[in-house]
Amino acid sequence: MTSFKFLRYPGGKQRLLNYIIPHLPASDSITNNYIEPFVGGGAVFFAINPVRAILSDINHELIMLYRGIKYAPRKVWKQYSSFPSTKEGYYTIRDEFTCNRLISRAARILYLNRTCFKGMWRHNSKGEFNIGYGGQDRRWVINEKDLVEVSKRLKKVELLCADFEKVINSSAAGDFIFLDPPYKPHEKECVNEHFTYGRFTFQDHIRLSRVLQSATSRGVKWAMTTSSHKDILSLFEGNQVIKIPIGTGSKPGILTKDSGEVLIRNYEKV
């Protein structure tokens, strides 16, 4: 199992892979597409390394970053490396840097992600990224080779920026869907935008449960990480629920044995 840590993404499953992957199908057993409607940092995708995949997210900047690295990883790295290493420089890139070229925009997004406070992803009412400076310590944890390897993995991927319902409704028998929607462990809703891109209300969970029920009827297999709140679990009765023994709990970034997180899947055995 190969993991990639090129992207900081709140709620990402990098540190939980050992608990999640054993409950998911291996790449060679997925007969059609591997699909992620909430790709985020893509930890599970990179770990499974499927033959072909559809990765989607409603966060357009995230998908732009993936596209830039997919098509020109070395150019993205070159510009990323050229950005300033000071607090003042960070705010210049955040607030004043404008460019319509995919490479430059991807490099900017990666730079902000690696140097902002705790890797948070938040925008103001104008749609502008507004997280404060976090330092340079995590900037050089990645290198050009990492981006090149990520690019190789993305060559076989269709990248979409779309609502989850559209992506799931396009699935067919033989597909496998992994879902990691925005959620707050133990809670019914995720309404705090400080740690995730956008919100995910209980109405969104209801909508998600309905489209997954429809996918099941078409012969699609799926697995999802989500909150253990009783109201969410009630939406997925009849599916297998597996408690995730360790997770972030109520404090983002800090692992706890009271995770408040579960894996729900519509199949019994891998």
N, C-alpha and C positions, 0 to 999 in steps of 0.2 A: 504494500500500500504506500504510494508516493503522495506526499502532501506538499502544498505550495503555500507560502505565507507572504505573497507579494502585496496583498491587500489587507488593510485593517478594516474590519466591518463589524459594528456592534451587533451582537446576537449571532455571529458566525459560529459554525460548529467545528472549527479546527480542533479545539481541545476536547471535544466529545466524540471524535471519530471512533475511538476504540469501543465505545458503547453503542454507536449507531450502525456502523458498517456490518457487523455480524448479522443484523436483522434485515439487511437489504440484499437483493440479488446480485450475483457477480456479473461483471460486464458481459461475459460470454453466454449468459443465460437470458439476456435481454434481446429478444428476437427482432424488435423494431427500434423505435427511438427511446432514448433516455431523455426525460423532460423535467426541467425545473422552472416553474412559473415565478419563483421568488429567489433568483440565483444568489443575490448578495455577494459574499466573498467567494462562493463556489467551492468551498472545502470538500463537500461530498462528491461533487462532480469530478474534481481532480483526483480524489481517492479512488473512485470507481473506475475512472478512465474508460468510459463507454466507447463503443465503436462509432456511433453517431449520436448526436444530441441536439436538442433545442433548449437554449437557455434564454430566459426572459426575466425582465424586471420592469417595474413601472418607473424606476429611477433612471431617467434618460441620460444623466451624466455617467452613471455606472456603466450602462451599455455602450456609451461613447468610448469610455476607457477601454473596455474589452475589445471594441472594434479597432481602436488605434493600435493596441498591442498585437492583435491578431494579424493586421496587415503590415505593420512596420515597427517591430519591437526595438530594433537598434536605433531608429530615428527617435522614437519616444524616449529611450534611455538617454540619448545624447542631449536632448533638450531638458529632460528632467535633471540631469547632472549639471546643467548650466545655470539653474535657478539659484538665487542667493541663499546663504546659510545664516541669515540673521533674522531677528524678530521683525525688524522694519521691512526687510526684504519679503518676508512672508506676507505681510499686509499689503505690500505693493502688488504681489502676484495675485493675492486674493481679491483685491478691490479694484485694481487698475489694469491688469493684464487682460487684453482682449485680442482674440484671434479666431477666425472662422475655420482655420485648417484643422483637420481631424488630429494630426500628429501633435500640434501645439496644445490643443484642448485636452487631449488625453494625457499629455505630460503634465499639464497644470493640475488636472484632477488627481493624478497620482501623487504629485508633490504636496498638494493640500492634505490628501489622505494620510500621507506618511509623516507630516509635520504638524498637523492640527492637534488640538487637545483631545486625547483619548480616542482618536479616530472617529469622532462623532460625525454625523452627516445630517446637517440641519440647514434650512433655508428661511429667509425672512419673507415678508408678504410680497416682495417683488421677485421672489424666486432666486435670490442671491445667496450663495453659500456664506454663512456668517459665524462659523466656529472660530474661536480664538486660537492663538499660537500655543503649540505644545512642546516645541523643541526639536532638535536635530537628531536625537538619539536613535530614533527608529527609521530615519531616512536611509541610512546606508546598511541596514540589515539586508536589503535586497541588492541585487546587482544585475548587470546586463544579461548574464547567462540565465537568470531566473525569468526575465521577460521573454527571452528567446524560447525557453522551454514552455512557458505559458502559451506563446504564439503557436507552437507546434500542436499543443493540445486543442487549441481553438480552431485549427484548420478544418476540423471535421464537424464544426458546430454552426448551427443557424442561430444567430443572435437577434432577439426581438425586444422591442420596448412596447409592452402591452399589458393590459389588465389581465389578471390571472384567469378570469372566466373565459376569455377568448382563447387563451392558450390551452386550457384544460378541455374545452369543448372541441378542440381540433384533434384530440388524441383518439387513438384507435386500438383495437385488439393487438397485443404484442408490445405495446408501449409500456414503459414503466415511468411513473411520475414520482419524484421526490419533492416534498413541499416543506418549506421552512418559513411560514408566513410571519409577519411581525407579531410578537406577543410578549407579554410580561409574565414571567413565571408566577403561578398561583392566581393570577388575575383573569378577569373576564374580558377585558379590553386592553388595548395598547393605545393610549391617547397622549403619551408624552413623546414629543418629537425630538427630544434631546439626544436620544440614543439610536433612533431608527429613522429611516427616510419615510415620512408620512405617518399616518395613523391607521389603525386596524380595529374597527369597532366590532361589537357583538353581531351587528347586522352583517358585517363582512364575513364573520365566521359562519353565519347562517347561509349566506350566499355560497360560501366555499363548500359547505357540507352538501348543498344541493347539487352543485356541479360535479362533485366527487361521487355522489350517489349515481348520477347519470353516467359518469365514466365507468364505474363498476359494472353497470348494466351492459356496457359495450365490450367488456372483457379486458379492461385496462387495470393493471395492478398499480397500487400507489402506497406510499408510506409518508407519514407527516410527523414532524416534531411540533409540539404546541404546548400550551399551558395545561396544567392538570385541573383547572377550575371545573367544578361539577357541571356548570351550565354548558361549557364547551364539550365536555365528555358526553353529555346527553345528546348532543347533535350527531354523534358518531356511534351510537349503540349498534351492536351487531358486528363491529370490527374489533380486532385484537388491540388491546392497550398494554403497552410495555412501559413500566416506569424507568425513567433515566436516573440512575443512582446518584450521579454527580452533575451539577450544573451551576449556573450563575445565580440562581435564586433571585432575591430582591435587590442584590447589589451587583450591577453590571461589572464584569471583568473579574469578579472574585468568586472562585469555585466553592460550592458548599454541598454537603450531603443531602440537604433539604432542597432539592432542585426545583420542585414545583413544575417539572417538565415531564412530558411523556412522548413516546413514539406510538402513533396509531397507524395500523396498516390493515388492508382489506384482504390479506391472505394469511394462511397459517404457517407455512413452512417456506424457507428460502429455496 
